[in-house]
Amino acid sequence: MRPNLRVSKKRIVRTPGGVRVKRLKKKTSKAHCGECGAVLSGVAFGNQSEVRKLPRSRRLPSRVHAGYLCPECLKKKIKAKVRSI
């Protein structure tokens, strides 16, 4: 199987015209920290269409750099920034 198809879930759908069509559904992975690579908690994951329907408060935590950095890495960055001033 080709590598780009491994992440897709395939199913056959019958259209109203009676034609059978293959529909691909992308599998998504959890968000990871940009610094350490840890899985981010509190960030919604799933199909992009499902995540977009959620309210913003359920998609991401309400803090700076939410969805990009884990709390530990963010704490380190803030401390380093304050100490450099």
N, C-alpha and C positions, 0 to 999 in steps of 0.2 A: 504494500500500500504506500502511496506517496505521502511524504511527511506532512504536507499541508492539509491532507484530508484526515489525518489522525485526530485532529482537534474538533472535527465536525461530527455531529450526530446525524445520521442519515435516516430518512423515512420516506416511504412512498405514499403520495397523496393522490386521490382520485378527484379530478376537477369536474365541474358541472358538465363539461362537454364529453366526459367519459374517458379522457386521456389520463394516463398515469404519469405523474411527474415526481422526480426525486427532489425532496426539499432538504436542505442542509441547515442544521442548527449549530452555531458555534458554541463550543464549550468554553467557559471562561474560568480563569484561575483567580485566587484571592490576591489582593493587593499586598505588595511587599515594600518594606522600608528602602529608601534610596541609598542609605548609608550602610546599614548592617545586613539588610536582606531579610529581616524578621517579618513574619506575617503581621499585617496591621489589624488591630482589633477595632471594632466599631465601624468598619467600612463595609458597606453593603456589597455583595457580589452575586452574580447570577447572569442571566442574559441581559444584554444592554437595554433591550426594550422593557424588561421588567424593572430594572433598577431606575430607569428614567421616570417611571410612573410613581415611584416612591417620593414622598416629600423630602425636601433638602435636609431637614433635621434628622431623617432616618438614613440618609445616604452617607453622611460624613459626620464625625465629631465636630463640635463647635469650638475649635481652637486653631491657633496659627499653624500652618503647614499640615493640616489634617489631610490624610490621604497620601502624603508624600514621605513623612518621617514618623518613626515610632516615638512615643513620649520620652524614652531614654535618650535617644539621639537629639531630639529637640532640646531637651534640658541641657545637654552638653554644648550644643551650638549657642544657646542663649548665654550660658555661663562664660563661654569663650569670648563672645561678643562684648559682654559687660566688662570682662577683665582686660580686654584690649583697649578700652576707652581710657 
